[in-house]
Amino acid sequence: MRRRSAGSNSDVQSALEVVDHLVLATPDLEAGIDVVEALTGVRAAAGGSHPGMGTKNALLSLGPRAYLEIIGPDPAQDDYRHPRVFGVDSVDRPRLVTWAAKTTDVDRTAATLLPGDCHLGQPHPGSRRRPDGSLLAWRLTDPYVVVADGIVPFYIDWLDTPHPAADAPGDITLTSLVAGHPEANDLQRHFDALALTIPVVAAPSPILTATLRTAGGTVELH
């Protein structure tokens, strides 16, 4: 993660309209929140625990219907022994590991055939309690199915639940998202199959680069 020189761009690319949220995995949630606050000037608000998954999260708004999810181990689930979602167990620092795209038909999206006979996995229900006790519920393609090292998104439908970005803190705007991968041509074919227009570039290792406009200037998150 690094800070760039101040500046702004008020034109949010149409390609970004599909972005529901970015996933920043961290080995320690509070430490991850601190890192993002130092970068953006905004402290993420507690989201909630994911029962039976060993994780909890905090959220930062990136616009009316997009947000940053900071996710790490949940100390209250210290008996959790299975691999945690999004590679939380393997990261050694806060890092963008994947992203979620919007859909209103999870089943249809999950049935999309990707190159190499890949699929996004069977849809699953999900839920968590917010700190105020209210329940958020959603359906999503299988988050344990990783395509192109997580650079291909999973898809989520918030059903009748209010979108989490609505009341998350942050006068921050996502202004670009670039997907990098050593097999850029293969990644592009996956994106084409899903009608995604997020830019794809060749990179030495899989990487997502999000550019954010903050009150203090433009920053990059990786």
C-alpha positions in Angstrom: 0.0 0.0 0.0 1.3 3.5 -0.7 0.2 7.0 -0.8 0.3 9.0 -4.0 0.3 12.7 -4.6 -3.0 14.5 -3.9 -5.5 14.7 -6.7 -9.0 13.7 -7.6 -11.0 12.3 -10.5 -14.8 12.7 -10.2 -15.5 10.3 -13.1 -16.1 6.9 -11.7 -15.7 4.4 -14.6 -18.7 2.4 -15.6 -16.6 -0.7 -15.2 -16.7 -0.1 -11.5 -20.4 -0.3 -11.2 -20.2 -4.1 -10.9 -17.9 -3.8 -7.8 -19.7 -4.7 -4.6 -16.8 -4.8 -2.3 -13.0 -5.3 -2.1 -11.7 -7.9 0.4 -8.6 -7.0 2.4 -7.4 -10.1 4.4 -5.3 -9.5 7.4 -3.7 -11.8 10.1 -5.0 -9.4 12.8 -8.2 -7.4 12.3 -7.3 -4.5 14.6 -3.9 -4.2 12.9 -5.5 -4.2 9.5 -7.9 -1.5 10.6 -4.9 0.6 11.8 -3.1 0.2 8.4 -6.2 1.3 6.4 -6.8 4.2 8.7 -3.2 5.4 8.3 -3.6 5.2 4.5 -7.1 6.7 4.1 -7.6 8.9 7.2 -10.8 7.0 8.1 -11.3 4.2 10.7 -13.3 1.3 9.5 -16.4 0.4 11.7 -16.9 -3.0 13.2 -19.0 -5.2 10.9 -19.5 -8.4 12.8 -18.5 -12.0 13.2 -19.1 -14.8 10.7 -20.3 -17.7 12.8 -18.8 -21.1 11.9 -16.2 -19.4 9.6 -13.7 -18.2 12.2 -13.6 -14.7 10.9 -14.9 -11.2 11.7 -14.7 -8.0 9.7 -14.8 -4.2 9.6 -16.1 -2.0 6.8 -15.3 1.2 5.1 -17.6 2.8 2.5 -16.2 3.4 -1.0 -19.4 4.9 -2.4 -23.2 4.4 -2.1 -23.1 0.7 -3.0 -19.4 -0.3 -2.6 -17.2 -0.9 0.3 -13.9 -2.2 1.6 -14.1 -5.3 3.8 -11.2 -5.8 6.2 -11.4 -9.4 7.3 -9.3 -11.3 9.9 -9.5 -14.1 12.4 -12.2 -13.8 15.1 -10.6 -14.4 18.5 -14.0 -15.4 19.9 -13.9 -18.4 17.6 -10.6 -19.6 18.9 -11.7 -23.3 18.5 -12.0 -22.9 14.8 -9.7 -25.4 13.1 -10.6 -25.3 9.4 -8.9 -23.1 6.8 -10.5 -19.7 6.9 -12.0 -18.1 3.8 -10.0 -15.7 1.6 -6.7 -17.1 2.7 -6.9 -15.3 6.0 -4.6 -18.0 7.6 -1.9 -17.5 5.0 -1.5 -13.7 4.7 1.4 -12.1 6.7 0.2 -8.5 6.2 -3.0 -6.7 5.2 -3.5 -7.4 1.5 -6.2 -7.2 -1.2 -6.9 -10.8 -1.9 -10.1 -10.8 -4.0 -13.3 -8.8 -4.7 -17.0 -9.3 -4.9 -19.1 -8.4 -7.9 -22.8 -7.5 -7.8 -25.5 -9.9 -9.1 -29.3 -10.2 -8.8 -29.3 -13.8 -9.9 -26.6 -15.8 -8.1 -27.8 -19.1 -9.5 -27.5 -18.0 -13.1 -24.1 -16.4 -12.5 -22.8 -19.5 -10.7 -23.8 -21.5 -13.7 -21.5 -19.5 -16.1 -19.0 -21.7 -17.7 -15.5 -20.2 -17.5 -12.5 -21.2 -19.6 -11.0 -24.6 -18.6 -14.4 -25.8 -17.6 -14.2 -23.7 -14.4 -17.2 -22.6 -12.4 -17.7 -20.2 -9.5 -19.1 -22.9 -7.3 -22.5 -23.6 -5.9 -24.4 -20.6 -4.3 -24.4 -20.4 -0.5 -26.5 -18.4 2.0 -24.6 -16.2 4.4 -25.4 -14.0 7.4 -23.9 -12.1 10.3 -25.1 -10.0 13.2 -24.2 -6.3 13.1 -23.0 -4.7 16.4 -26.6 -3.3 16.8 -28.0 -6.8 16.7 -29.6 -6.6 13.3 -29.1 -9.4 10.9 -27.6 -9.1 7.4 -28.3 -11.9 5.0 -27.1 -12.6 1.5 -26.5 -15.3 -1.1 -23.1 -15.6 -2.9 -21.1 -17.9 -5.1 -18.9 -20.2 -3.1 -16.2 -18.0 -1.6 -13.9 -21.1 -1.1 -13.8 -21.5 -4.9 -10.7 -19.6 -6.0 -10.3 -18.7 -9.7 -7.2 -17.1 -11.1 -5.7 -16.8 -7.6 -8.8 -14.8 -6.4 -8.5 -12.1 -9.1 -11.7 -13.4 -10.6 -14.4 -12.2 -8.2 -17.1 -14.1 -6.4 -20.6 -12.8 -6.8 -23.1 -11.6 -4.1 -26.7 -10.7 -3.9 -27.9 -8.8 -0.7 -31.5 -9.9 -1.2 -33.7 -7.6 0.9 -30.9 -6.6 3.2 -29.8 -2.9 3.2 -26.4 -2.6 1.5 -23.6 -2.5 4.1 -22.1 0.6 2.3 -25.1 2.7 3.3 -24.0 3.3 6.8 -20.3 2.4 6.8 -17.9 5.3 7.5 -15.8 6.9 4.9 -15.8 9.9 2.6 -13.9 7.8 0.1 -14.5 6.9 -3.5 -13.2 3.9 -5.5 -11.9 5.5 -8.7 -10.2 2.5 -10.4 -9.6 -1.2 -10.0 -6.9 -3.0 -12.0 -6.4 -6.7 -12.1 -2.9 -8.1 -12.6 -1.8 -11.7 -13.2 1.1 -13.6 -14.8 -1.4 -15.3 -17.1 -3.1 -12.1 -18.1 -4.6 -13.6 -21.3 -6.2 -16.4 -19.4 -7.5 -13.9 -16.8 -9.0 -11.7 -19.6 -10.8 -14.7 -21.0 -12.4 -15.3 -17.6 -13.4 -11.7 -17.4 -14.9 -11.8 -20.9 -17.0 -14.8 -20.0 -18.4 -12.9 -17.1 -18.7 -9.6 -19.1 -16.4 -7.8 -16.7 -14.6 -4.7 -18.1 -12.2 -4.2 -15.2 -8.7 -3.6 -16.8 -6.4 -6.6 -16.9 -2.6 -6.2 -17.0 0.4 -8.6 -17.0 2.0 -8.8 -13.6 4.8 -10.9 -11.9 2.3 -12.2 -9.4 -1.5 -12.0 -8.9 -2.4 -8.5 -7.7 -5.4 -6.2 -7.3 -4.7 -2.4 -7.3 -7.5 -0.2 -6.1 -7.2 3.6 -6.4 -9.1 5.5 -3.8 -9.9 9.2 -3.6 -9.8 10.4 0.0 -9.9 13.7 1.8 -6.1 13.7 2.0 -5.5 12.8 -1.7 -5.4 9.8 -3.9 -4.0 6.5 -2.5 -3.5 3.0 -3.8 -4.4 -0.2 -2.0 -2.9 -3.6 -3.0 
